[in-house]
Amino acid sequence: MDGQTERCAHCGTPTTEGRFCTNCGAELGTEPTNPRVFPSPSDTAERVYAVSGPLFADEVPPAAPPPVASEPANEPANEPAYLAPTPHRQQAAGPGLWVAVAAALAVVLLLGGFLLLHGLGGNGDATGSTPPIVPTSNRSPSSTGSPSSPSSSASTISSSPTVRVTGPPTNVAGFARASAPRHAPSGVDFGGRPVTYVAANLIDGRNDTCWRTPGDATGTELTFRLDQPTRLSRVGLVNGYSKTAYAGGRAFDWYHGNRRVLAVEWLFDDGSSVTQRFGDDRNLQQIRISPVTTAVVRLRITAVSPPGHGRAARDDTAISEVMLLGRTG
């Protein structure tokens, strides 16, 4: 190296002579072979190196010097090399082991037979400690004063008449499935929230939702299928879109902006029907009917109002809610 001071490119240790580094043993004048520990200065990419050891030269443990040709070590001439034991070289179990195993099994069998014949406690036979099963007999209430047997109770229950549960009429529309031949497409309100106008809105218990269809809905028929035959005594509905919205400090009255239903015909399973007319009232309007049992109620629209006017004007027909008052059973 002509006496000039050099540094090992592998570990950074100063060295002035020799072919190999005295610290890490690497050949002087060669580039590092492990760029993950010492990346080349030209490698400017930001990478995550998977380094498990120290990164700095002064923390690198000294490596073993490179192998140097030397005379073979003096070893014993006839000493055999060590061989790891293999399964076929293991010594088989001797006859003494099998004799001990057979004796242990014999003791276990004798002890088990003694316990089976004489019991764990040594008094009587093995089944003597098990309490006998006493069969139960049917006892009459007069002789014992206790409740009757299960069999007599079951016969009493089966012979009792069926009790019909009755109560005040309730709105059963929420248990129905509502359907309509068509509805208006979905939209968004002034707050950007989605709004739908499907038939299910008629029975959701909310007046600020509605079923709505474009134009004049005269002749349209809505269907309500109850979960079981029900005896109805009142019917009614909210005959428009009973909602007021606000935007930019102004009110939008959707009830008067859309078309309102002015008259309908209620039709029931027995072929009977009831006509109902509506006024200008955004609340529920209902009528009493002759009690009728039905599983399907059809609502036929027979008259609607003209399109609304003002900033909320729409040429759509809307109904917010339907009521079916009755009791099942």
C-alpha positions in Angstrom: 0.0 0.0 0.0 3.1 2.2 -0.3 2.9 3.3 3.4 -0.2 5.4 2.9 -2.8 5.3 5.6 -6.0 3.6 4.4 -9.3 2.7 6.1 -11.1 -0.6 5.7 -14.1 0.0 3.5 -15.9 -2.7 5.5 -15.5 -1.6 9.1 -13.6 1.8 8.8 -10.6 0.7 10.9 -7.3 2.5 9.9 -4.8 0.2 8.4 -1.4 0.8 6.8 0.0 -2.6 5.8 -1.0 -6.0 4.8 -3.6 -7.3 2.4 -6.3 -8.0 5.0 -7.9 -5.8 7.6 -6.5 -6.5 11.1 -9.9 -5.8 12.6 -12.5 -7.5 10.5 -10.3 -9.6 8.2 -11.8 -8.3 5.0 -9.6 -7.8 2.0 -8.4 -4.2 1.7 -9.4 -2.3 -1.4 -12.7 -4.1 -1.9 -16.2 -2.8 -1.6 -18.5 -4.0 1.3 -20.4 -7.1 0.4 -23.3 -6.4 2.8 -25.0 -3.1 1.7 -27.8 -3.6 4.3 -25.3 -2.7 7.1 -23.1 -0.2 5.2 -25.0 1.1 2.2 -23.0 2.6 -0.6 -22.7 6.4 -0.5 -24.3 6.5 -3.9 -27.4 4.7 -2.6 -29.6 7.7 -1.8 -33.0 5.9 -1.7 -34.8 6.0 1.6 -35.3 2.3 2.4 -36.0 0.4 5.5 -33.1 -1.9 6.1 -33.6 -5.1 7.9 -30.6 -4.8 10.2 -30.3 -7.1 13.2 -26.8 -6.1 14.4 -24.9 -2.8 15.1 -24.7 -0.1 12.3 -21.5 1.8 13.3 -18.0 0.6 12.6 -17.0 0.9 16.3 -19.9 -1.3 17.3 -19.1 -4.1 14.8 -17.7 -7.1 16.7 -14.4 -8.3 15.3 -14.8 -10.9 12.7 -12.8 -14.0 12.5 -9.7 -13.8 10.2 -10.0 -15.4 6.8 -8.9 -18.9 6.5 -5.2 -19.2 5.9 -3.6 -22.3 4.4 -1.7 -24.1 7.1 -0.4 -27.4 8.0 -3.0 -29.9 9.1 -3.2 -30.3 12.9 -1.7 -33.3 14.5 -4.6 -35.7 15.3 -4.5 -39.2 16.6 -3.9 -41.5 13.8 -6.5 -44.2 14.4 -9.1 -42.2 16.4 -12.5 -42.8 14.8 -14.7 -39.9 14.0 -17.7 -39.2 16.3 -21.0 -40.5 14.9 -24.4 -39.4 16.3 -26.5 -42.3 17.5 -29.2 -43.4 15.1 -32.4 -45.2 16.0 -31.3 -48.5 14.6 -28.2 -48.5 16.9 -30.3 -48.1 20.1 -30.2 -51.1 22.3 -33.4 -53.1 22.5 -35.2 -53.5 25.8 -34.0 -56.6 27.8 -36.2 -59.4 29.1 -36.1 -57.9 32.6 -38.2 -54.9 31.6 -41.0 -57.1 30.1 -41.1 -59.3 33.2 -41.6 -56.1 35.4 -44.4 -54.9 33.1 -46.2 -58.2 33.2 -46.0 -58.3 37.0 -47.4 -54.8 37.3 -50.4 -55.7 35.1 -51.1 -58.8 37.2 -51.2 -56.7 40.4 -53.6 -54.2 38.7 -56.0 -57.0 37.6 -56.0 -58.6 41.0 -56.7 -55.3 42.8 -59.5 -54.4 40.4 -61.2 -57.8 40.8 -61.0 -57.5 44.6 -62.7 -54.0 44.5 -65.4 -55.2 42.2 -66.3 -58.2 44.4 -66.1 -56.5 47.8 -66.8 -52.8 47.1 -64.7 -49.8 48.0 -65.7 -49.8 51.7 -65.3 -53.6 52.2 -68.8 -54.0 53.6 -71.2 -56.0 51.4 -71.2 -56.2 47.7 -70.4 -53.4 45.3 -74.0 -52.5 44.6 -74.9 -52.2 48.2 -74.0 -48.5 48.4 -76.4 -47.6 45.6 -79.8 -46.5 47.0 -82.8 -48.4 45.5 -85.1 -46.7 43.0 -88.5 -46.4 44.5 -91.3 -46.2 41.9 -93.6 -43.2 42.4 -97.3 -43.7 42.5 -100.2 -41.4 41.6 -101.7 -40.0 44.8 -105.0 -38.3 45.0 -105.2 -34.8 46.4 -107.7 -35.9 49.1 -105.3 -38.4 50.6 -102.1 -36.4 50.7 -103.1 -32.7 50.3 -100.4 -32.3 47.7 -100.9 -31.1 44.1 -102.2 -33.7 41.6 -99.8 -35.8 39.5 -98.5 -34.5 36.2 -100.8 -36.8 34.2 -103.9 -35.5 36.0 -102.8 -31.9 35.6 -102.2 -32.4 31.9 -105.7 -33.8 31.4 -107.2 -30.9 33.3 -105.4 -28.3 31.1 -106.4 -30.0 27.9 -110.0 -30.2 28.9 -110.2 -26.4 29.8 -111.8 -24.2 27.2 -109.7 -21.9 25.1 -109.5 -18.4 26.4 -109.7 -15.6 23.8 -107.5 -12.6 24.7 -109.3 -9.4 24.2 -108.3 -5.8 24.7 -108.7 -2.3 23.3 -108.3 -1.9 19.6 -104.9 -0.8 18.4 -103.4 0.5 15.2 -102.3 -2.7 13.4 -101.0 -0.9 10.2 -97.5 -1.3 11.5 -97.8 -5.1 11.2 -98.9 -4.9 7.6 -96.9 -5.0 4.3 -97.7 -2.0 2.2 -97.3 -2.0 -1.6 -98.0 0.5 -4.3 -97.9 0.3 -8.2 -95.4 3.1 -8.4 -93.7 5.9 -6.4 -91.6 9.0 -7.0 -87.8 8.6 -7.3 -85.6 9.2 -4.2 -84.0 12.6 -3.6 -82.2 14.5 -0.9 -83.4 17.1 1.6 -82.0 20.5 2.2 -79.4 19.0 4.6 -78.1 16.5 1.9 -79.8 13.5 3.6 -81.4 10.9 1.3 -85.2 10.9 1.2 -87.4 8.0 -0.2 -91.1 7.9 -1.2 -91.8 4.2 -1.0 -95.0 2.6 0.2 -93.4 1.4 3.5 -93.4 5.1 4.6 -97.2 4.8 4.9 -96.9 2.6 8.0 -93.6 3.7 9.7 -95.4 5.8 12.3 -94.0 9.1 11.1 -95.8 12.0 9.6 -92.6 13.6 8.2 -92.2 10.8 5.7 -94.6 9.9 2.9 -95.5 7.8 -0.1 -95.5 10.0 -3.2 -96.1 9.5 -6.8 -95.8 11.9 -9.8 -98.9 13.7 -11.1 -102.6 13.0 -10.4 -102.9 9.7 -8.5 -106.7 9.3 -9.0 -107.5 5.6 -9.5 -104.2 4.4 -7.8 -104.8 1.5 -5.4 -102.5 0.8 -2.4 -102.5 -2.6 -0.7 -102.0 -3.4 3.0 -101.6 -7.1 3.9 -102.0 -7.8 7.6 -100.1 -10.6 9.4 -103.4 -12.3 10.3 -107.1 -11.7 9.9 -108.1 -8.6 12.0 -111.4 -7.2 13.0 -111.2 -3.5 12.1 -113.4 -0.8 13.6 -111.7 2.5 12.4 -109.6 3.6 9.4 -107.9 6.8 8.5 -104.9 8.5 7.0 -102.8 11.7 6.7 -103.9 12.9 3.3 -100.7 14.8 2.2 -97.0 15.2 2.9 -97.3 16.5 6.4 -93.8 18.1 6.6 -92.4 21.6 6.8 -88.8 22.2 5.9 -86.6 25.3 6.4 -83.8 26.6 4.1 -82.2 30.0 3.9 -84.6 31.3 6.6 -87.7 30.4 4.6 -90.3 27.7 5.2 -91.3 25.1 2.7 -94.8 23.7 3.4 -94.8 20.3 1.6 -98.4 19.6 2.7 -99.8 22.4 0.6 -97.0 22.3 -2.0 -97.9 18.7 -3.1 -101.3 17.4 -4.3 -103.5 16.2 -1.4 -105.9 13.2 -1.4 -109.5 14.4 -1.1 -111.4 11.1 -1.2 -110.6 7.4 -1.0 -112.4 4.1 -0.9 -111.5 1.4 1.6 -112.1 -2.2 0.4 -112.1 -5.4 2.6 -112.0 -9.2 2.1 -115.7 -9.7 2.4 -116.4 -7.4 -0.6 -117.6 -4.4 1.6 -116.2 -0.9 1.1 -116.3 2.4 2.9 -115.8 5.9 1.4 -113.9 8.6 3.3 -113.5 12.3 2.4 -110.8 14.6 3.7 -110.5 18.3 4.6 -107.5 20.6 4.7 -105.9 19.2 7.8 -102.3 17.9 8.0 -103.2 15.7 11.0 -104.7 12.2 11.0 -108.3 12.1 9.7 -110.2 8.9 10.6 -113.8 7.5 10.5 -115.6 4.7 12.4 -116.7 1.7 10.3 -118.9 -1.3 10.8 -116.6 -3.9 12.3 -115.2 -6.1 9.6 -112.7 -9.0 9.7 -110.1 -8.9 6.9 -106.5 -9.9 6.2 -106.1 -7.5 3.3 -107.1 -3.8 3.0 -107.1 -2.0 -0.3 -107.0 1.8 -0.5 -108.3 3.3 -3.8 -107.7 7.0 -4.3 -110.8 8.6 -5.9 -110.0 12.3 -5.8 -107.0 14.6 -5.3 -106.3 18.3 -5.2 -104.7 20.4 -7.9 -100.9 20.9 -7.8 -99.6 23.2 -5.0 -98.3 26.7 -5.4 -95.5 28.8 -4.0 -91.8 27.9 -3.4 -92.8 24.3 -2.3 -95.1 23.6 -5.3 -94.9 20.1 -6.7 -97.1 18.2 -9.1 -97.0 15.0 -7.0 -99.7 13.2 -4.9 -98.6 12.3 -1.4 -99.9 10.4 1.7 -97.9 10.5 4.9 -99.5 7.8 7.1 -102.3 5.2 7.2 -104.2 3.9 10.3 -106.0 0.6 10.7 -107.6 0.3 14.1 -108.7 -3.1 15.2 -108.0 -6.3 17.2 -106.8 -9.7 16.1 -108.3 -13.1 17.1 
